[in-house]
C-alpha cells in the first residue's frame, strides 16, 4: 500500500458558477474556445469541465487566484479535516470534496499513455480486486518527469498544482481507517490512513 506523506495540518481556501452559455442555453462552446479540448475558463478562478459538467476550483485550498495564476502554498489536511473544507467563492457556497471517481477525471497523461485523460476508468480498487494483473494500466506510463509531465494535470488550467496526493471523499471499503486519494505526481490513486496529510481541490456540480 502506498502511504500518504505525513505533514502538519492547516485550513483555508477559495471559488464558481456555471458558465453563462450553459445557464442561458445559448451558444455551445466550441473546441477552439476550450483548453485541452475540455476546459472552459470561467474567468473567475474556476473552470468547467465540459465532459463531466463539473466545476472545479483552479487553485488548491490554501492558494489564492490572482493575476491569472495560483499564488501561495497549497495546504495539507488529514482526511477528517479535508472533509470539512468548503468555500464561498464566485457567488457559490456549495463547494465540496470530490469523490475518487471525480478526481480520476482530472488525471492528464501528457504522453497519452494510457490515455490523455483518465475519464473515470477503474483505479487501484479494481486492480487489487483482480489480483494486480500485469496488463492493468495504473496512472501515467513511463518515468515521472521524463516520459510524462508531472503533476499529471492540465497545468495551464490548474497552475502550481503540487505533484502530490489530493484527498477524495471516499472511504476505502477494505479498511475503514483508510480513504482514497489521487497522486498527481504519476496519476495513480491509492488509499491511505485518515491521519496522513493530503491536499484538497474543491468541486461543485453545475446547475
C-alpha positions as CSV (number, residue, x, y, z in Angstrom):
1,X,0.0,0.0,0.0
2,X,1.3,3.4,-0.9
3,X,1.3,5.7,2.2
4,X,0.4,9.4,2.3
5,X,3.2,11.8,3.3
6,X,3.0,12.9,7.0
7,X,2.9,16.7,7.3
8,X,1.2,19.1,9.7
9,X,-2.4,20.2,9.2
10,X,-3.9,23.6,8.4
11,X,-7.0,25.1,6.9
12,X,-8.5,27.8,4.4
13,X,-9.4,28.2,0.8
14,X,-11.3,29.5,-2.4
15,X,-14.4,29.5,-5.8
16,X,-17.6,29.4,-9.2
17,X,-20.7,29.5,-11.3
18,X,-22.0,27.6,-14.3
19,X,-20.7,29.2,-17.5
20,X,-23.0,31.7,-19.0
21,X,-23.6,29.7,-22.2
22,X,-24.8,26.7,-20.2
23,X,-27.1,28.7,-17.9
24,X,-28.7,30.7,-20.8
25,X,-28.8,27.8,-23.2
26,X,-27.2,30.0,-25.9
27,X,-24.1,29.2,-27.9
28,X,-22.3,26.0,-27.1
29,X,-18.6,26.3,-26.6
30,X,-16.5,25.0,-29.5
31,X,-13.3,23.1,-29.1
32,X,-11.4,26.2,-30.3
33,X,-12.5,28.0,-27.2
34,X,-11.5,25.2,-24.8
35,X,-8.2,24.4,-23.2
36,X,-7.1,20.8,-24.0
37,X,-10.5,20.4,-25.8
38,X,-12.1,20.2,-22.5
39,X,-11.9,23.1,-20.0
40,X,-13.9,26.3,-20.1
41,X,-12.2,29.1,-18.4
42,X,-15.0,30.9,-16.4
43,X,-12.8,34.0,-15.8
44,X,-13.3,33.9,-12.0
45,X,-10.7,31.4,-10.8
46,X,-12.9,28.4,-11.7
47,X,-13.2,26.1,-14.7
48,X,-16.0,24.0,-16.1
49,X,-15.1,20.5,-17.4
50,X,-17.4,20.3,-20.4
51,X,-17.1,16.4,-20.5
52,X,-18.2,15.8,-16.9
53,X,-20.1,19.1,-16.3
54,X,-18.2,19.5,-13.0
55,X,-17.0,23.0,-12.0
56,X,-13.6,23.0,-10.3
57,X,-11.5,25.5,-8.3
58,X,-8.4,26.2,-10.4
59,X,-6.4,26.6,-7.2
60,X,-5.8,24.1,-4.4
61,X,-7.1,25.0,-1.0
62,X,-4.7,27.5,0.7
63,X,-3.7,29.1,-2.6
64,X,-5.2,32.3,-4.0
65,X,-6.3,33.0,-7.6
66,X,-4.6,36.2,-8.6
67,X,-3.4,37.7,-11.9
68,X,-4.3,34.5,-13.7
69,X,-2.4,32.1,-11.5
70,X,-2.5,30.3,-8.2
71,X,-0.3,32.0,-5.6
72,X,0.7,30.9,-2.1
73,X,1.2,27.5,-0.7
74,X,-1.3,24.6,-1.1
75,X,-2.2,23.5,2.4
76,X,-2.4,19.9,3.7
77,X,-5.1,18.3,5.8
78,X,-5.7,15.0,7.4
79,X,-8.8,13.3,5.9
80,X,-11.2,14.3,8.6
81,X,-10.2,18.0,8.2
82,X,-10.2,17.6,4.4
83,X,-13.9,16.6,4.5
84,X,-14.7,19.9,6.4
85,X,-13.3,22.1,3.6
86,X,-15.9,24.3,1.9
87,X,-15.8,27.7,0.4
88,X,-17.9,30.7,-0.6
89,X,-16.4,31.7,-3.9
90,X,-17.6,33.2,-7.2
91,X,-21.1,33.6,-5.8
92,X,-21.5,30.0,-4.7
93,X,-21.1,28.3,-1.3
94,X,-21.8,24.6,-2.3
95,X,-18.1,23.6,-2.8
96,X,-17.2,20.1,-1.6
97,X,-14.5,17.5,-1.5
98,X,-14.7,15.4,-4.8
99,X,-15.2,11.7,-5.0
100,X,-12.3,9.5,-6.1
101,X,-14.1,8.9,-9.5
102,X,-14.3,12.7,-10.0
103,X,-10.6,13.1,-9.1
104,X,-9.7,10.4,-11.6
105,X,-11.1,12.5,-14.4
106,X,-8.6,15.3,-13.7
107,X,-5.6,13.0,-14.4
108,X,-3.9,14.1,-17.6
109,X,-1.0,12.0,-19.1
110,X,0.9,14.3,-21.4
111,X,2.3,11.3,-23.3
112,X,-1.2,9.9,-24.0
113,X,-0.3,6.6,-22.3
114,X,-2.6,5.0,-21.4
115,X,-4.8,8.0,-22.3
116,X,-4.5,11.7,-22.1
117,X,-7.5,11.9,-19.7
118,X,-8.5,9.1,-17.3
119,X,-12.2,9.9,-17.6
120,X,-13.1,7.8,-14.6
121,X,-11.7,4.4,-15.6
122,X,-11.2,1.9,-12.8
123,X,-8.4,2.6,-10.4
124,X,-6.4,0.7,-7.8
125,X,-9.5,-0.8,-6.2
126,X,-10.3,-2.8,-9.3
127,X,-6.6,-3.5,-9.8
128,X,-6.3,-5.1,-6.4
129,X,-9.7,-6.9,-6.8
130,X,-8.3,-8.6,-10.0
131,X,-5.1,-9.7,-8.3
132,X,-2.8,-7.0,-9.5
133,X,-2.7,-8.0,-13.2
134,X,0.4,-7.1,-15.1
135,X,-1.5,-5.7,-18.1
136,X,-3.6,-3.3,-16.0
137,X,-2.7,0.4,-16.5
138,X,-2.4,2.5,-13.3
139,X,-1.6,6.1,-13.7
140,X,0.5,7.5,-16.5
141,X,3.0,5.1,-18.1
142,X,6.7,5.8,-18.0
143,X,9.1,7.7,-15.8
144,X,7.9,10.8,-13.9
145,X,9.2,14.0,-15.4
146,X,10.8,12.2,-18.3
147,X,8.1,10.2,-20.2
148,X,5.3,12.4,-18.9
149,X,4.9,15.8,-17.2
150,X,4.4,16.0,-13.5
151,X,2.0,17.0,-12.0
152,X,-0.3,14.9,-14.1
153,X,-3.0,17.5,-14.6
154,X,-3.6,20.2,-17.2
155,X,-1.2,22.8,-15.7
156,X,-2.4,25.7,-17.8
157,X,-5.9,25.3,-16.1
158,X,-4.6,24.2,-12.7
159,X,-1.4,26.2,-12.2
160,X,1.1,25.5,-9.4
161,X,-0.6,22.2,-8.5
162,X,1.6,20.2,-6.2
163,X,2.8,16.9,-7.6
164,X,1.4,15.2,-4.6
165,X,-1.6,13.5,-3.1
166,X,-5.1,15.1,-3.1
167,X,-7.9,13.7,-0.8
168,X,-11.2,12.4,-2.1
169,X,-14.3,11.9,0.0
170,X,-14.3,8.2,-0.5
171,X,-13.6,5.7,2.3
172,X,-11.6,2.6,1.4
173,X,-14.0,-0.3,1.6
174,X,-11.4,-2.8,2.6
175,X,-10.2,-0.9,5.7
176,X,-12.4,1.7,7.5
177,X,-9.4,3.7,8.7
178,X,-8.3,4.4,5.1
179,X,-9.6,6.8,2.5
180,X,-8.9,7.3,-1.2
181,X,-6.6,9.9,-2.6
182,X,-5.1,10.8,-6.0
183,X,-1.4,11.1,-6.5
184,X,-0.7,13.8,-9.1
185,X,3.0,13.0,-9.4
186,X,2.2,9.9,-11.5
187,X,-1.6,9.9,-11.9
188,X,-2.2,6.9,-9.6
189,X,-4.9,6.7,-7.0
190,X,-4.3,4.8,-3.7
191,X,-5.7,4.6,-0.2
192,X,-4.0,5.9,3.0
193,X,-4.8,6.3,6.7
194,X,-7.0,9.2,7.8
195,X,-4.2,10.7,9.9
196,X,-2.0,11.2,6.9
197,X,-2.0,14.5,5.1
198,X,-3.0,15.5,1.6
199,X,-4.1,18.5,-0.4
200,X,-7.6,19.5,-1.3
201,X,-9.2,20.8,-4.5
202,X,-12.9,21.6,-4.2
203,X,-15.6,20.9,-6.8
204,X,-19.2,21.7,-7.3
205,X,-21.9,20.4,-9.6
206,X,-23.2,22.5,-12.4
207,X,-26.8,23.7,-12.0
